[in-house]
Amino acid sequence: MEPTDCQTAIAKGDTLLRMPKRTTPPKPAPEQTERTHVTSGINLPVEIYQLLNRVAFSRSLKHGGRPSVSALLVDLVQRHRKELEKELKSE
């Protein structure tokens, strides 16, 4: 097996020249806008998650688009919002 140029250079103790790293200009900072969504991790029992996932998939087949458990949860909370707010007031 023939040694490569790098292996030969290393064996001779030659100094290898490094290519300069290519740097990209920094992107301009995006304008600060008001946040409308938050990413959250929630801990759900497997069977509840599977149910939500199946319903989200079913909705995507009926209405088009991608399956979204997040959209399903938003819809459920909006439907029960008054009930949830009432629960807060009773504390």
KASULWO-V960298 format. One record per backbone hydrogen bond with DSSP energy under -1.0 kcal/mol. NH is the residue of the N-H (numbers start at 0). CO is the residue of the C=O. If there is no record, write none. Layout:
nh=NH co=CO
nh=NH co=CO
This chain:
nh=7 co=3
nh=8 co=4
nh=9 co=5
nh=10 co=6
nh=11 co=7
nh=13 co=8
nh=48 co=44
nh=49 co=45
nh=50 co=46
nh=51 co=47
nh=52 co=48
nh=53 co=49
nh=54 co=50
nh=55 co=51
nh=56 co=52
nh=57 co=53
nh=58 co=54
nh=59 co=55
nh=60 co=56
nh=61 co=57
nh=62 co=58
nh=63 co=59
nh=71 co=67
nh=72 co=68
nh=73 co=69
nh=74 co=70
nh=75 co=71
nh=76 co=72
nh=77 co=73
nh=78 co=74
nh=79 co=75
nh=83 co=79
nh=84 co=80
nh=85 co=81
nh=86 co=82
nh=87 co=83
nh=88 co=84
nh=89 co=85
nh=90 co=87
